[in-house]
Amino acid sequence: MTELIWVDGWQMQCCGKPFAVGAHVEWRLNDAPDLDWLKAALEPVIARRISYSVEHHDDPLGDHPLRPGTVVAIQAAFCRYAPTGPDNRMLYPVAGSAVLREVSRADGNVRDESGERFNGYVVEVELPPSRA
């Protein structure tokens, strides 16, 4: 079954392994991605379709078993940030500013374009059925 998976840019830059369309991956998948943040940083329609996020840092990682899969498509995700209140030190995603760009490879080193900040990747992955 094909699923959309969120891969945080900062986690890729920290300790993720580069991957490409057609590659076999084994990721620790969190089945409770932060949908509120994703809806703000992505198009809400896309955010609602994300089933998992890749997790490298949760404690304990054992709560997120490794799942194998094959990468079908990758989109680099960008958006603008701005303050939403009087404290202009806190920046939040600007609704409607999301840009998704199809890429063939992901390594966490994506150049920001036109003032948008790189956030991560929306990855379509073919996952085998989960064994319960």
TADAQUI-V665748 format. One record per pair of residues at least 24 apart in sequence whose C-alpha atoms are under 7 Angstrom apart, sorted by sequence separation. I is the first residue (numbers start at 1). J is the second residue. D is the distance in whole Angstrom. If there is no record, write none. Layout:
BEGIN
i	j	d
I	J	D
I	J	D
END
This chain:
BEGIN
i	j	d
29	53	6
30	54	6
76	100	6
77	101	7
29	54	5
30	55	6
75	100	6
76	101	5
28	54	6
29	55	6
75	101	5
76	102	6
27	54	6
28	55	5
75	102	4
76	103	7
74	102	6
75	103	6
74	103	6
74	104	6
30	64	6
29	64	6
80	115	6
28	64	5
29	65	7
80	116	5
28	65	5
29	66	7
79	116	5
80	117	6
28	66	4
29	67	7
41	79	6
78	116	5
79	117	5
27	66	5
28	67	6
78	117	5
79	118	7
26	66	6
27	67	5
78	118	4
26	67	5
27	68	7
77	118	6
78	119	6
26	68	4
77	119	6
25	68	6
26	69	6
77	120	5
6	50	7
25	69	5
76	120	6
77	121	6
4	49	6
5	50	6
11	56	7
24	69	6
25	70	6
76	121	5
77	122	7
4	50	5
5	51	6
6	52	6
7	53	6
24	70	5
75	121	5
76	122	7
4	51	6
5	52	5
6	53	4
7	54	5
23	70	6
24	71	7
74	121	7
75	122	5
3	51	6
5	53	5
6	54	6
22	70	6
23	71	6
74	122	6
75	123	6
22	71	5
74	123	5
21	71	5
22	72	6
73	123	6
74	124	6
20	71	7
21	72	5
73	124	5
21	73	6
41	93	5
72	124	5
21	74	7
40	93	6
43	96	7
71	124	6
72	125	5
71	125	5
72	126	7
40	95	6
43	98	6
70	125	5
71	126	6
42	98	5
69	125	6
70	126	5
41	98	6
69	126	5
70	127	7
69	127	5
68	127	7
69	128	7
21	104	5
20	104	6
21	105	6
20	105	4
19	105	6
20	106	6
19	106	5
18	106	5
19	107	7
18	107	4
17	107	7
12	107	7
13	108	5
12	108	5
9	108	5
9	119	5
8	119	6
9	120	4
8	120	4
9	121	7
7	120	6
8	121	7
7	121	5
6	121	6
7	122	7
6	122	5
5	122	6
6	123	6
4	122	6
5	123	5
4	123	6
5	124	6
4	124	5
3	124	6
4	125	6
2	124	7
3	125	5
2	125	5
3	126	6
2	126	4
1	126	5
2	127	6
1	127	5
1	128	6
1	129	7
END
